[in-house]
Amino acid sequence: MRLTSTRLVDFVQTVWKKKRRIPGLLTEGKHQKVALIQPLWKLTAVKWMIMEENNLDILDKPYLSKEAELRYMKDHNVRQQKHRELKEARDASRWLKHVYFTDQLEHLNVTKKWE
């Protein structure tokens, strides 16, 4: 079978036809290609779901009772108040103390009589 020019053109057009280039993202838009879901993705999704379920179970059953939680908050507030006082005292110690002019001239008041 001889390939003439017309047969060659038909062969190229039918077999090696150029694919249409689609600009933009391949997974979005009018001509999107659907991504195949891979087994590893399914496995990771199941792992995340199990982890979330465990977290919800832990949060539904708290370790502390209501009374213990209230007592904890009172103790926490007391500790926080002490911390605040220590911080204010530390900040106050960094500032210079007030010096008055009368204190500076106090050494002149040795005697209060006229000469």
trRosetta pair geometry for C-beta under 8 A, 3 or more apart (Angstrom, degrees):
i j d omega theta_ij theta_ji phi_ij phi_ji
2 7 7.9 121 109 45 60 148
3 7 5.2 -136 -150 92 61 115
3 8 4.9 81 164 -68 110 91
3 11 7.0 -40 -139 -3 119 148
4 7 4.9 88 49 14 74 102
4 8 6.8 -135 94 -9 34 91
5 8 5.5 -52 -144 36 30 114
5 9 6.4 32 156 -20 63 103
6 9 5.8 -51 -149 35 32 110
6 10 6.4 32 152 -16 64 106
7 10 5.6 -53 -147 39 35 112
7 11 6.1 39 152 -24 66 105
8 11 5.6 -51 -145 34 31 114
8 12 6.4 27 156 -16 64 105
9 12 5.9 -55 -146 38 30 107
9 13 6.1 25 156 -17 65 111
10 13 5.8 -59 -143 40 28 108
10 14 6.1 14 163 -10 66 112
11 14 6.3 -65 -144 42 23 100
11 15 5.8 -10 173 10 65 118
12 15 6.7 -66 -124 51 20 89
12 16 5.2 -44 -156 55 62 106
12 17 7.8 121 144 -72 56 53
13 16 7.9 -24 -56 63 10 65
13 17 5.7 42 -176 -89 44 93
14 17 6.6 -17 -141 -41 8 109
22 26 7.0 105 85 -109 121 69
22 29 7.7 168 169 90 119 140
22 31 4.9 -135 -124 93 143 131
24 28 7.1 -93 145 77 114 92
24 29 5.7 83 105 -36 142 154
25 28 4.4 32 86 35 125 100
25 29 6.6 148 66 -9 83 112
25 32 7.8 3 109 -115 84 96
26 32 6.7 110 157 -147 44 63
26 33 5.0 -19 165 31 99 109
27 32 5.5 50 -168 -161 24 111
27 33 6.5 -64 -88 65 55 69
27 34 7.6 85 -134 -118 79 26
27 35 5.6 -7 -110 -32 124 108
28 32 5.6 77 -38 -98 1 127
29 32 5.4 145 59 -58 65 92
37 41 5.8 -118 -166 72 75 133
37 42 6.5 77 156 -52 111 96
38 41 4.8 98 62 1 78 103
38 42 7.4 -145 99 -4 44 85
39 42 5.4 -52 -151 34 40 114
39 43 6.3 42 151 -22 69 104
40 43 5.5 -51 -148 35 35 115
40 44 6.5 31 155 -16 66 103
41 44 6.0 -55 -147 38 31 107
41 45 6.3 32 153 -20 64 107
42 45 5.7 -57 -150 36 30 112
42 46 6.4 30 154 -19 65 106
43 46 5.8 -54 -149 35 30 110
43 47 6.5 33 151 -20 63 105
44 47 5.5 -51 -148 34 35 115
44 48 6.5 36 154 -19 66 103
45 48 5.8 -53 -150 36 32 110
45 49 6.4 33 152 -20 65 105
46 49 5.6 -53 -148 35 33 112
46 50 6.4 34 154 -19 66 104
47 50 5.8 -55 -150 36 31 110
47 51 6.4 30 152 -19 65 107
48 51 5.6 -55 -147 37 33 112
48 52 6.3 34 154 -19 66 105
49 52 5.8 -53 -147 37 31 111
49 53 6.4 34 153 -21 64 106
50 53 5.7 -54 -149 35 31 113
50 54 6.5 33 152 -19 64 104
51 54 5.7 -53 -151 35 32 112
51 55 6.5 34 151 -20 64 104
52 55 5.6 -53 -149 35 34 113
52 56 6.4 32 154 -18 66 104
53 56 5.8 -53 -148 37 32 110
53 57 6.4 35 152 -21 64 104
54 57 5.6 -52 -148 34 32 113
54 58 6.5 31 154 -18 65 104
55 58 5.8 -56 -151 36 32 110
55 59 6.3 25 154 -14 66 109
56 59 5.7 -57 -143 41 33 108
56 60 6.2 36 156 -25 66 106
57 60 5.9 -55 -146 32 29 111
57 61 6.8 -8 166 12 63 106
58 61 6.8 -79 -148 53 26 83
59 62 7.5 5 -166 -71 37 76
62 69 7.7 11 141 -67 145 131
64 68 4.4 -135 -164 93 95 117
64 69 4.6 121 123 -63 129 84
64 72 6.8 -40 -147 -11 158 142
65 68 4.8 92 50 12 77 103
65 69 6.9 -139 93 -8 39 89
66 69 5.7 -58 -149 36 29 113
66 70 6.4 28 155 -18 65 104
67 70 5.9 -54 -149 35 31 108
67 71 6.3 29 153 -16 65 107
68 71 5.7 -54 -146 39 32 112
68 72 6.2 39 152 -24 65 105
69 72 5.5 -51 -148 33 31 115
69 73 6.6 31 153 -19 63 103
70 73 5.8 -54 -151 34 33 110
70 74 6.6 34 151 -19 65 102
71 74 5.7 -52 -151 34 34 111
71 75 6.4 31 153 -14 66 106
72 75 5.8 -58 -149 40 31 109
72 76 6.0 34 152 -23 66 109
73 76 5.4 -52 -143 36 32 116
73 77 6.3 35 155 -22 65 102
74 77 5.8 -54 -150 33 30 110
74 78 6.6 31 151 -18 63 103
75 78 5.7 -53 -150 34 34 112
75 79 6.4 31 153 -15 66 106
76 79 5.8 -56 -149 39 31 110
76 80 6.1 33 152 -21 65 108
77 80 5.5 -53 -144 37 32 114
77 81 6.3 36 154 -23 65 103
78 81 5.7 -52 -150 33 31 112
78 82 6.6 30 152 -16 64 104
79 82 5.7 -53 -149 37 34 111
79 83 6.3 36 152 -20 65 106
80 83 5.6 -53 -148 36 32 114
80 84 6.4 36 152 -22 64 104
81 84 5.6 -52 -149 33 31 113
81 85 6.5 31 153 -18 64 103
82 85 5.8 -54 -149 36 32 110
82 86 6.4 31 154 -16 66 106
83 86 5.8 -55 -148 38 31 110
83 87 6.3 32 153 -20 64 108
84 87 5.7 -57 -149 37 30 113
84 88 6.4 29 154 -18 65 105
85 88 5.8 -54 -147 36 32 109
85 89 6.3 31 154 -18 65 106
86 89 5.7 -54 -147 38 32 111
86 90 6.3 33 154 -19 65 106
87 90 5.7 -53 -147 36 31 111
87 91 6.3 29 155 -16 64 106
88 91 5.7 -55 -146 39 31 110
88 92 6.2 32 154 -21 65 106
89 92 5.7 -54 -144 36 31 111
89 93 6.4 32 155 -23 64 104
90 93 5.8 -53 -149 31 31 111
90 94 7.0 36 151 -26 60 101
91 94 5.8 -50 -159 22 37 115
91 95 7.5 32 150 -17 63 99
92 95 6.1 -54 -160 28 40 109
96 99 7.7 -39 147 -16 110 103
99 103 6.3 -120 -165 69 68 130
99 104 6.8 66 164 -54 105 101
100 103 4.7 97 64 3 83 103
100 104 7.3 -148 99 -7 48 85
101 104 5.5 -52 -154 32 40 115
101 105 6.5 17 156 -3 70 107
102 105 6.2 -66 -145 48 32 96
102 106 6.7 65 150 -62 63 84
103 106 5.5 -17 -153 -24 37 120
105 108 5.2 -28 177 18 81 120
105 109 7.5 82 131 -21 78 95
106 109 5.8 -56 -163 29 48 111
107 110 7.2 9 175 -51 51 92
109 112 6.4 10 -161 -73 83 91
